[in-house]
């Protein structure tokens, strides 16, 4: 991964976040939930954004994996701190 340099931004003291402000920074768009179906043997993965982890079930994988392909595990990932699950 490439290192980023902030020197060229010429930030002033009032432009920087304080420690207590950093606690509320989560990254991403804050609401993305993704269902990922994967074949553990071949490494193939099929995934998409979903409305919630409740949507990410075995039937979701059955309907989103191309015909003739098999999936062996699924995982739902939510926003940071939002949990998720997999099997």
C-alpha positions in Angstrom: 0.0 0.0 0.0 1.3 3.4 -0.9 1.9 5.9 1.9 0.1 9.2 1.7 1.7 12.6 2.5 -0.4 15.4 4.0 2.5 17.9 3.8 1.3 19.4 0.5 -2.2 20.2 1.9 -0.7 23.0 4.1 -3.3 22.4 6.8 -3.6 24.8 9.7 -4.3 23.9 13.3 -8.0 24.7 13.0 -8.3 22.3 10.0 -7.3 19.3 12.0 -9.7 17.0 13.9 -9.3 16.8 17.6 -9.0 13.4 19.4 -12.7 13.5 20.6 -13.8 14.3 17.0 -11.9 11.3 15.6 -14.1 8.9 17.7 -17.1 9.6 15.4 -15.2 8.9 12.2 -16.2 5.5 10.7 -15.1 5.6 7.1 -17.0 4.4 4.0 -20.5 5.7 3.4 -21.6 4.5 6.8 -24.4 2.3 5.6 -23.2 -0.3 3.1 -24.2 -3.9 3.8 -22.8 -6.5 1.5 -23.8 -10.2 1.0 -20.9 -12.3 -0.3 -21.3 -15.9 -1.5 -18.1 -17.8 -2.0 -16.8 -21.1 -3.1 -14.1 -22.0 -0.6 -12.5 -24.5 -2.9 -12.2 -22.4 -6.1 -12.0 -18.9 -4.5 -14.9 -17.6 -6.8 -17.0 -15.0 -5.1 -20.3 -13.4 -5.9 -21.4 -10.3 -3.9 -23.7 -7.3 -4.0 -25.0 -4.6 -1.7 -28.2 -5.4 0.2 -30.5 -3.5 2.4 -29.7 -5.5 5.5 -28.0 -8.7 6.7 -31.5 -10.2 7.0 -31.6 -10.4 3.2 -28.3 -12.3 3.1 -29.5 -15.9 3.4 -28.8 -19.2 1.6 -31.7 -18.5 -0.8 -30.0 -15.1 -1.7 -26.9 -17.0 -2.7 -28.9 -19.6 -4.6 -30.5 -16.8 -6.6 -27.3 -14.7 -7.2 -24.7 -17.4 -8.1 -24.6 -18.1 -11.8 -26.2 -21.4 -13.0 -23.7 -24.3 -12.8 -21.6 -22.6 -10.1 -21.7 -23.6 -6.5 -21.2 -21.6 -3.4 -19.9 -23.1 -0.1 -20.0 -20.2 2.3 -21.7 -16.8 2.8 -20.9 -13.7 4.8 -22.8 -10.5 5.4 -20.8 -7.5 6.3 -22.2 -4.3 7.7 -21.0 -0.9 8.6 -18.2 -0.6 11.1 -19.7 -1.5 14.4 -22.8 -2.8 12.7 -21.8 -6.4 12.9 -22.3 -9.1 10.3 -22.1 -12.9 10.2 -21.0 -15.7 8.0 -20.8 -19.5 7.6 
